[in-house]
Amino acid sequence: MLSYFLRRVAIAIPTILLISIFVFALQKLLPGDPLLVLAGEERDPEVLEFLREKYRLNDPIPVQYITWVGNALQGDLGTSFRTNQPVTELIGQKLPVTIQLAVMSLIFAVLIGIPAGILSAYKKGTLTDYIANIVALSGLSIPNFWLGIMLILLVSVKWQLLPASGYVPLSEDFWLSIKTMLMPAFVLGTALAATLMRHTRSAMLGVLTSDYVRTARAKGLSERKVVLKHAFRNALTPIVTLTALLFGELIAGAVLTEQIFTIPGFGKLVVDAVFNRDYAVVQGIVLVTAVGFIIMNLLADMAYFLLNPRLRSA
């Protein structure tokens, strides 16, 4: 297992390096100069020169990149041009909010998508299968912003069951925090549940026709044991892999939902940074998100290794 893990890490390291080059180069290609905002309305050349020296923007681009990467390896992602706060500190404040939203969304996706996929595969060709596929297609087709607005109008405005927006930290009020996150988590979770359902159905269809499933039925085992213990257990490998990658997608892709429900997470931070041309914050967020994706991919590979006996025996 250690050699398998080390091989995956060896692949991940150059991937992170290429991503860092891409992120840094893309920032340099963006139009506009954020220092013009810091320099004030007069834009005194001396002030601009001082700021360029302060942020080392007069150095050659390769030197700037090496300096940025070296600082990032030490946990220093730079300083926000707008707030003068360390980017690491800003990310540390917003990341727990987005992680909470991602975890709750993934719970919704797993609880809805996997049972629906198993049932759809077991009832292939029946009315249940068609209904499950229609619901999954609807989940993929309905825009998150529309579903979020409809939920706010019905659940919050009309029925007054849940808060319409905002965020309360878990440490401050646990249950109120859960209540404020339920609707945005459901909005994100339903879309992922549709993806998870279709992959679960596909994996289960391939397993249910295998020889060992027919052997289990021939032994007289109940259908519940055949489907859940034998079939689903062997179909679990691609499902676990997909679930890990969906979690990484949630961390990176909750921008619109966070804006709709006024959640102060990664989404709001990156939108504000883009509009304010706060490139240090944008670079830090993109880099952290990319590294998070790679880590989730590594965890998915480890899960695949543990669930697949053929890899363990190789």
C-alpha positions in Angstrom: 0.0 0.0 0.0 2.9 2.4 0.8 4.4 2.0 -2.6 1.0 2.6 -4.3 0.5 5.7 -2.2 4.0 7.0 -2.9 3.4 6.5 -6.7 0.3 8.6 -6.4 2.1 11.3 -4.5 4.9 11.3 -7.1 2.2 12.1 -9.7 0.5 14.7 -7.6 3.7 16.8 -6.9 4.3 17.8 -10.6 0.6 18.4 -11.0 0.6 20.9 -8.2 3.7 22.5 -9.7 2.0 22.9 -13.1 -1.1 24.3 -11.5 0.9 26.9 -9.6 2.6 28.0 -12.9 -0.8 28.3 -14.6 -2.3 30.2 -11.7 0.6 32.7 -11.5 0.8 33.1 -15.3 -3.0 33.7 -15.7 -2.9 36.4 -13.0 -0.1 38.2 -15.0 -2.3 38.1 -18.1 -5.3 39.7 -16.5 -5.9 43.3 -17.5 -5.7 46.2 -15.0 -3.3 47.1 -12.3 -4.5 46.6 -8.7 -1.8 49.0 -7.4 -3.7 51.9 -9.2 -6.5 51.4 -6.6 -4.1 51.4 -3.7 -2.3 54.5 -5.0 -5.5 56.6 -4.6 -7.0 59.1 -6.9 -3.9 61.1 -7.5 -1.8 58.0 -8.4 1.4 59.6 -7.5 4.3 57.9 -9.4 6.4 57.8 -6.3 3.6 56.0 -4.4 3.2 53.6 -7.3 6.9 52.9 -7.3 6.9 52.4 -3.6 4.1 49.9 -3.8 5.8 48.0 -6.7 9.0 47.7 -4.6 6.9 46.7 -1.5 5.2 43.9 -3.4 8.3 43.1 -5.4 6.5 43.7 -8.7 9.6 45.2 -10.3 11.4 41.8 -10.0 11.6 39.6 -13.2 8.5 37.4 -13.5 10.5 34.1 -12.9 11.9 35.6 -9.7 8.4 36.7 -8.7 7.1 33.2 -9.3 9.9 31.5 -7.3 9.4 33.9 -4.5 5.6 33.3 -4.5 6.0 29.5 -4.5 8.7 29.6 -1.8 6.4 31.7 0.4 3.5 29.4 -0.3 5.4 26.4 0.8 5.9 28.1 4.1 2.2 28.9 4.4 2.5 32.5 3.2 0.1 33.2 0.3 0.7 36.9 0.3 -1.3 39.9 1.5 -4.6 41.2 0.3 -4.3 44.4 -1.6 -7.6 45.7 -0.3 -7.7 44.7 3.4 -4.0 44.3 4.0 -4.8 41.0 5.7 -2.7 37.8 5.1 -4.4 35.7 2.4 -3.9 32.6 4.6 -5.9 34.3 7.4 -8.7 35.2 5.0 -8.9 31.6 3.6 -8.8 30.2 7.2 -11.8 32.3 8.1 -13.9 31.3 5.0 -12.8 27.7 4.4 -14.7 26.2 7.4 -17.9 27.8 6.2 -17.6 26.2 2.7 -16.5 22.9 4.2 -19.6 22.8 6.4 -21.8 23.5 3.4 -19.9 20.9 1.3 -20.3 18.2 4.0 -24.0 18.8 4.4 -24.5 18.9 0.6 -22.7 15.6 0.2 -24.8 14.0 2.9 -27.9 15.0 1.0 -26.4 13.7 -2.2 -25.4 10.3 -0.7 -28.7 9.8 1.1 -30.7 10.6 -2.1 -28.5 9.5 -4.9 -27.2 6.1 -3.8 -30.5 4.5 -2.7 -32.2 5.8 -5.8 -29.4 4.4 -8.0 -29.6 1.0 -6.4 -33.4 0.9 -6.7 -33.3 2.0 -10.3 -30.8 -0.7 -11.2 -32.7 -3.4 -9.4 -36.0 -2.3 -11.0 -34.5 -1.8 -14.4 -37.1 -1.3 -17.1 -40.0 -0.7 -14.7 -41.9 2.4 -13.8 -39.7 2.9 -10.8 -36.6 3.0 -13.1 -38.2 5.5 -15.4 -39.3 7.8 -12.6 -35.8 7.7 -11.0 -34.2 8.6 -14.3 -36.6 11.5 -14.9 -36.0 12.8 -11.4 -32.2 12.5 -11.9 -32.4 14.3 -15.2 -34.5 17.0 -13.6 -31.9 17.4 -10.9 -29.2 17.9 -13.5 -31.3 20.3 -15.5 -32.7 22.6 -12.9 -30.4 25.6 -12.3 -29.2 26.0 -8.7 -30.0 29.7 -8.6 -33.7 29.0 -9.6 -34.1 26.2 -7.1 -32.5 28.3 -4.4 -34.9 31.3 -5.0 -37.9 29.0 -5.1 -36.9 27.4 -1.8 -36.5 30.9 -0.2 -39.9 32.0 -1.4 -41.7 28.8 -0.2 -39.8 27.6 2.8 -38.7 30.9 4.3 -41.1 33.6 3.1 -44.4 31.7 2.8 -44.0 28.9 5.3 -41.4 30.6 7.6 -39.7 27.3 8.4 -36.1 28.1 7.9 -33.9 31.3 7.7 -33.8 32.7 4.2 -30.1 33.6 4.3 -27.1 34.3 6.5 -24.7 32.1 8.4 -24.2 31.2 12.1 -21.0 29.5 13.1 -21.4 26.0 14.6 -19.5 27.0 17.7 -22.0 29.9 18.3 -25.3 28.0 17.9 -25.1 24.5 16.5 -28.7 23.9 15.6 -29.3 27.4 14.2 -26.1 26.9 12.1 -27.6 23.6 10.7 -30.9 25.3 10.0 -29.3 28.1 8.1 -27.3 25.7 6.0 -30.2 23.2 5.2 -31.6 25.0 2.1 -28.3 25.8 0.4 -27.0 22.3 1.2 -30.2 20.8 -0.3 -29.8 22.9 -3.5 -26.2 21.7 -4.0 -27.0 18.2 -2.8 -29.8 17.5 -5.3 -27.7 18.3 -8.3 -24.9 16.0 -7.1 -27.5 13.3 -6.1 -28.6 13.2 -9.7 -25.0 12.5 -10.8 -24.4 10.0 -8.0 -27.7 8.2 -8.9 -26.8 7.7 -12.5 -23.3 6.4 -11.7 -24.6 4.1 -9.0 -27.2 2.8 -11.4 -24.6 2.2 -14.1 -22.2 0.4 -11.6 -25.0 -1.7 -10.2 -26.3 -2.8 -13.6 -22.8 -4.1 -14.4 -22.6 -6.0 -11.2 -26.1 -7.5 -11.0 -25.5 -9.6 -14.2 -22.2 -11.0 -12.9 -21.5 -14.6 -12.2 -21.0 -14.3 -8.4 -24.4 -12.6 -8.1 -26.1 -15.4 -9.9 -24.2 -17.9 -7.6 -25.4 -16.0 -4.5 -29.0 -16.2 -5.7 -28.5 -19.9 -6.5 -27.4 -20.5 -2.9 -30.8 -19.3 -1.8 -29.7 -15.9 -0.3 -32.4 -13.3 0.1 -32.6 -10.5 -2.5 -31.7 -8.0 0.1 -28.4 -9.8 0.9 -27.6 -10.4 -2.8 -28.2 -6.7 -3.7 -26.7 -4.9 -0.7 -24.0 -7.3 0.5 -22.7 -8.9 -2.8 -23.7 -6.5 -5.6 -23.5 -3.1 -4.0 -20.3 -3.9 -2.2 -18.6 -4.7 -5.5 -20.1 -1.7 -7.2 -18.9 0.6 -4.4 -15.4 1.3 -5.8 -16.4 3.8 -8.5 -19.1 5.3 -6.3 -16.6 6.1 -3.5 -14.2 7.5 -6.1 -16.9 9.8 -7.5 -18.0 10.9 -4.0 -14.5 12.0 -3.1 -14.2 14.0 -6.3 -17.7 15.5 -5.8 -16.6 16.8 -2.4 -13.7 18.6 -4.1 -16.2 20.0 -6.6 -18.4 21.3 -3.8 -15.5 23.2 -2.3 -14.7 24.9 -5.5 -18.1 25.2 -7.1 -20.5 26.6 -4.5 -20.0 30.2 -5.6 -23.5 30.9 -6.9 -25.3 29.2 -4.1 -23.3 31.0 -1.5 -24.2 34.3 -3.2 -27.9 33.5 -3.3 -28.0 32.5 0.4 -25.5 35.2 1.6 -23.1 32.7 3.0 -19.7 34.1 3.7 -17.6 31.3 2.3 -15.2 30.7 -0.5 -17.7 31.9 -3.1 -18.2 35.4 -1.7 -14.5 35.7 -1.0 -13.5 34.9 -4.6 -16.2 37.0 -6.2 -15.2 40.0 -4.0 -11.5 39.4 -4.8 -12.2 39.3 -8.6 -14.3 42.5 -8.6 -11.7 44.3 -6.5 -8.8 42.9 -8.6 -7.3 41.5 -5.4 -5.0 39.1 -7.3 -3.2 37.8 -4.3 -6.5 36.5 -2.8 -7.5 35.0 -6.2 -4.2 33.2 -6.5 -4.4 31.9 -3.0 -8.0 30.6 -3.4 -7.3 28.9 -6.7 -4.1 27.3 -5.4 -5.8 26.0 -2.2 -8.8 24.7 -4.2 -6.6 22.9 -6.7 -4.5 21.3 -3.9 -7.8 20.3 -2.2 -8.9 18.6 -5.4 -5.6 16.7 -5.6 -5.9 15.7 -2.0 -9.4 14.4 -2.5 -8.2 12.5 -5.6 -5.4 10.9 -3.5 -8.0 9.9 -0.9 -10.2 8.5 -3.7 -7.2 6.5 -4.9 -6.6 5.1 -1.4 -10.3 4.1 -1.1 -10.1 2.5 -4.5 -7.0 0.5 -3.4 -8.7 -0.6 -0.2 -11.9 -1.7 -1.9 -10.3 -3.4 -4.9 -8.6 -6.7 -3.9 -6.9 -7.0 -7.3 -4.8 -3.8 -6.6 -3.8 -5.1 -3.1 -2.6 -8.4 -4.6 -0.7 -6.7 -7.5 
